[in-house]
């Protein structure tokens, strides 16, 4: 008793052995790709598709020919590599990253030094150890801050709503806070709640930069527009800032406090700091001053293109 497979007549027992061998090879961990995908349309053996296959067209893998009478599951499923989802276009400044190997070496070095330090161990055991928070913060800002801040912005849909999917790494760590009184301030973090009363006056923005560089600072609200869901409200715009001295910059739009209508929930207020390659002419973007005397939609409207 014989059967026809792979274009030749072979014994039935040998045919089953070949199919079992192909099945084991196909689903082995070594040869199996990552993603399991079901093809669309009728499933045919590989011999039915001798012509070249266009990109994106479903076809059996050439290294795994199958017979029409094999298992239905084996006919209807095959493994394929799917490309990763698009992450948009990086529009930011270059990022200095720390490689995983170098990070492990530094971590191992610091761990060994701390383990061999008897005074450090004694202070930790007696609970008298003081952690240098400022030094840890500076080290975090120089290593992993840009990647983690980018993830926070992704979580709050900042890239999607403001940049249509484009993104950047916040390489310039900016400190923003509102003066509450002579002894207290209200800091602006990445998602904390600041009330309109606390934000009634312009904030203090601090960052480190060279004196010969120029910057643009924008405060926008993508959730507060009263007429168009795709538009934003501009609350502050200062351009041509020399270095980090915002007081010497060109005020395009004076600071306007938040005004969330009742029942609209939390609003996202985003501080954006852009680096300029040279002086820019903002005369066409200038808003009237004082802007409180004008209707809201005449001066603080940003229409998404």
C-alpha positions as MATLAB code, in Angstrom:
seq = 'XXXXXXXXXXXXXXXXXXXXXXXXXXXXXXXXXXXXXXXXXXXXXXXXXXXXXXXXXXXXXXXXXXXXXXXXXXXXXXXXXXXXXXXXXXXXXXXXXXXXXXXXXXXXXXXXXXXXXXXXXXXXXXXXXXXXXXXXXXXXXXXXXXXXXXXXXXXXXXXXXXXXXXXXXXXXXXXXXXXXXXXXXXXXXXXXXXXXXXXXXXXXXXXXXXXXXXXXXXXXXXXXXXXXXXXXXXXXXXXXXXXXXXXXXXXXXXXXXXXXXXXXXXXXXXXXXXXXXXXXXXXXXXXXXXXXXXXXXXXXXXXXX';
ca = [
       0.000    0.000    0.000;
       1.419    3.338   -1.000;
       0.468    6.997   -1.141;
       1.579   10.037   -3.161;
       3.263   12.852   -1.250;
       5.778   15.524   -2.165;
       5.451   14.579   -5.840;
       6.444   10.905   -5.514;
       4.960    7.578   -4.445;
       6.047    6.445   -1.011;
       4.796    3.784    1.383;
       1.996    4.920    3.698;
       4.013    4.143    6.823;
       6.905    6.192    5.506;
       4.464    9.003    4.637;
       3.174    9.196    8.187;
       6.717    9.176    9.519;
       7.617   12.088    7.253;
       4.569   14.051    8.371;
       5.285   13.366   12.042;
       8.888   14.443   11.566;
       7.762   17.667    9.848;
       5.264   18.329   12.638;
       7.885   17.885   15.341;
      10.291   20.126   13.488;
       7.609   22.723   12.885;
       6.528   23.137   16.510;
       9.930   22.720   18.123;
      11.053   25.527   20.405;
      14.242   26.043   18.437;
      12.561   26.633   15.067;
       9.319   28.200   16.249;
       8.950   31.958   15.715;
       7.210   34.081   18.332;
       3.727   34.871   17.026;
       0.958   32.465   16.032;
      -1.126   33.805   13.148;
      -4.132   32.273   11.398;
      -4.144   32.730    7.590;
      -7.160   34.155    5.799;
      -8.935   32.142    3.092;
      -8.633   28.497    2.024;
      -5.488   26.665    3.009;
      -3.588   24.849    0.274;
      -0.323   22.930    0.331;
       2.816   24.707   -0.653;
       2.940   23.059   -4.068;
      -0.138   25.056   -5.101;
       1.819   28.332   -4.953;
       4.842   27.974   -7.261;
       4.796   31.657   -8.271;
       6.495   34.325   -6.123;
       4.360   35.729   -3.340;
       3.926   39.477   -2.945;
       4.778   41.198    0.312;
       1.990   40.754    2.856;
       0.338   37.838    1.006;
      -0.305   34.778    3.139;
       1.584   31.669    2.065;
       2.943   28.559    3.667;
       6.559   28.681    4.690;
       8.677   26.985    2.051;
      10.632   24.960    4.566;
       7.476   23.256    5.888;
       5.498   21.633    2.986;
       2.226   20.044    4.044;
      -0.122   17.501    2.545;
      -3.848   18.163    2.097;
      -4.832   15.274    4.402;
      -2.836   16.411    7.431;
      -4.368   17.708   10.638;
      -6.795   20.651   10.173;
      -5.023   22.566   12.932;
      -1.721   22.150   11.140;
      -3.286   23.353    7.901;
      -5.004   26.431    9.325;
      -2.251   27.750   11.569;
       1.287   28.746   10.829;
       3.936   30.780   12.568;
       4.968   34.189   11.370;
       6.975   37.122   12.646;
       4.912   40.310   13.000;
       6.663   43.677   12.825;
       6.566   45.730   16.040;
       3.937   48.492   16.193;
       5.006   51.909   15.002;
       6.141   54.249   17.775;
       5.924   57.467   15.806;
       8.730   59.817   14.813;
      11.344   61.053   17.263;
      11.379   64.872   17.001;
      13.557   65.521   20.040;
      17.176   66.204   20.830;
      19.775   63.417   20.864;
      19.740   61.246   23.965;
      22.752   59.901   25.809;
      21.837   56.436   27.000;
      23.560   54.067   29.396;
      23.984   50.586   27.987;
      22.641   47.628   29.912;
      26.081   46.033   30.204;
      27.686   49.209   31.513;
      24.821   49.746   33.947;
      25.229   46.226   35.346;
      28.959   46.814   35.777;
      28.409   50.097   37.612;
      25.696   48.561   39.768;
      27.942   45.621   40.672;
      30.798   47.982   41.517;
      28.672   50.161   43.797;
      27.140   47.107   45.464;
      30.550   45.610   46.208;
      31.824   48.910   47.618;
      28.787   49.317   49.866;
      29.013   45.719   51.046;
      32.663   46.170   52.033;
      31.942   49.429   53.882;
      31.595   48.537   57.576;
      30.520   52.036   58.624;
      27.730   52.074   56.053;
      26.512   48.677   57.234;
      26.542   49.785   60.863;
      24.621   52.993   60.086;
      22.002   51.028   58.165;
      21.654   48.499   60.997;
      21.287   51.211   63.646;
      18.916   53.207   61.396;
      21.123   56.275   61.415;
      21.921   56.174   57.698;
      21.052   59.356   55.802;
      20.265   58.910   52.122;
      21.536   61.765   49.875;
      18.258   62.411   48.056;
      19.585   65.291   45.942;
      22.529   63.235   44.700;
      20.224   60.358   43.821;
      17.926   62.730   41.945;
      20.815   64.169   39.932;
      22.033   60.690   39.041;
      18.505   59.714   37.978;
      18.206   62.823   35.808;
      21.493   61.979   34.095;
      20.628   58.331   33.402;
      17.021   57.131   33.249;
      14.905   60.271   33.677;
      14.389   60.952   29.965;
      13.052   57.461   29.243;
      10.767   57.351   32.272;
       9.399   60.846   31.636;
       8.647   59.831   28.060;
       6.682   56.843   29.380;
       4.724   59.125   31.718;
       3.805   61.383   28.797;
       2.713   58.316   26.850;
       0.522   57.257   29.765;
      -1.254   60.626   29.754;
      -1.622   60.631   25.925;
       0.497   63.767   25.535;
       2.130   62.591   22.299;
      -1.165   61.529   20.790;
      -3.112   64.707   21.594;
      -0.399   67.340   21.086;
       1.999   65.888   18.505;
      -0.194   63.419   16.575;
       1.917   60.444   17.621;
       5.367   62.030   17.345;
       7.430   61.945   20.526;
      10.675   63.105   22.097;
      12.742   62.344   25.176;
      12.705   65.172   27.778;
      16.468   65.566   27.989;
      16.106   68.968   29.697;
      14.838   68.294   33.205;
      12.697   71.303   34.129;
      11.564   72.269   37.627;
       8.274   74.185   37.813;
       6.572   75.465   40.954;
       4.030   78.076   42.040;
       4.673   80.399   44.962;
       2.090   79.736   47.673;
       3.417   82.101   50.335;
       6.746   83.299   51.647;
       7.671   79.873   53.018;
       5.875   77.348   50.793;
       5.632   76.513   47.107;
       3.387   74.220   45.062;
       5.578   72.033   42.825;
       4.459   70.784   39.425;
       5.318   67.126   38.956;
       4.172   64.617   36.330;
       0.469   64.297   37.023;
      -0.084   65.870   40.450;
      -3.137   68.036   41.152;
      -2.728   71.834   41.222;
      -5.841   73.864   41.969;
      -6.746   77.032   39.995;
      -6.257   79.078   43.162;
      -2.693   77.808   43.549;
      -1.972   78.527   39.862;
      -3.421   82.032   39.767;
       0.025   83.625   39.317;
       2.816   82.820   36.856;
       4.982   79.883   37.938;
       8.726   79.766   38.384;
      10.465   77.644   35.743;
      14.040   76.522   36.340;
      16.392   74.562   34.088;
      20.107   74.500   33.349;
      21.274   75.776   29.980;
      24.097   77.607   28.237;
      23.808   81.378   28.117;
      24.205   81.514   24.329;
      21.264   79.144   23.669;
      17.685   80.209   22.894;
      14.507   78.533   24.116;
      10.724   78.743   23.802;
       8.398   77.987   26.720;
       4.720   77.129   26.193;
       1.946   76.227   28.639;
      -1.054   74.652   26.931;
      -4.299   72.984   27.985;
      -5.479   70.252   25.567;
      -8.634   69.508   27.607;
     -10.231   72.890   28.201;
     -11.442   74.178   24.837;
     -15.122   75.111   25.050;
     -15.972   74.863   21.341;
     -13.631   72.445   19.556;
     -12.508   69.135   21.012;
      -9.476   69.049   18.675;
      -8.184   72.490   19.741;
      -6.199   73.691   22.753;
      -6.053   76.747   24.969;
      -2.767   78.608   25.197;
      -2.039   79.881   28.719;
       1.550   81.087   28.406;
       4.021   81.650   25.577;
       7.550   83.034   25.965;
      10.004   82.823   23.062;
      13.644   83.703   22.373;
      14.624   82.994   25.980;
      18.389   83.507   26.407;
      19.719   80.623   28.435;
      17.484   79.955   31.431;
      16.454   83.562   32.162;
      12.757   83.592   31.250;
      12.349   87.216   32.323;
      14.525   88.290   29.354;
      12.500   86.334   26.811;
       9.915   87.699   24.378;
       6.416   87.344   25.837;
       4.122   86.248   23.021;
       1.159   85.471   25.286;
       0.964   86.600   28.886;
       0.238   84.057   31.566;
      -3.468   83.338   31.923;
      -4.598   81.313   34.983;
      -6.525   78.064   34.549;
     -10.318   78.402   34.310;
     -11.785   74.863   34.289;
     -15.590   74.962   33.970;
     -17.488   73.101   36.639;
     -18.103   69.464   35.836;
     -15.300   69.056   33.268;
     -13.052   67.033   35.579;
      -9.278   67.207   35.640;
      -7.465   69.132   32.914;
      -3.974   68.395   31.654;
      -1.689   71.431   31.665;
       1.507   70.736   29.745;
       4.723   72.766   29.987;
       6.725   72.486   26.758;
      10.310   73.697   26.410;
      11.685   73.876   22.865;
      15.271   74.627   21.878;
      15.738   77.137   19.056;
      18.484   77.049   16.463;
      18.377   80.847   16.270;
      16.159   83.887   16.899;
      12.544   83.499   15.730;
       9.991   86.090   14.666;
       6.854   85.658   16.787;
       5.159   88.872   15.687;
       2.358   87.017   13.894;
       1.673   84.867   16.965;
       1.561   87.679   19.493;
      -1.618   87.856   21.587;
      -3.125   91.168   22.783;
      -2.034   92.452   26.168;
      -3.571   92.487   28.680;
      -5.394   89.456   27.351;
      -8.007   89.486   30.126;
      -9.789   92.339   28.344;
     -10.443   90.300   25.190;
     -12.870   87.440   24.551;
     -11.343   84.088   25.321;
     -11.472   82.608   21.817;
      -9.690   85.594   20.235;
      -6.305   85.153   21.851;
      -5.753   81.769   23.464;
      -7.022   79.418   20.786;
      -4.681   76.839   19.261;
      -6.276   75.005   16.360;
      -4.904   71.554   15.557;
      -4.054   71.297   11.872;
];
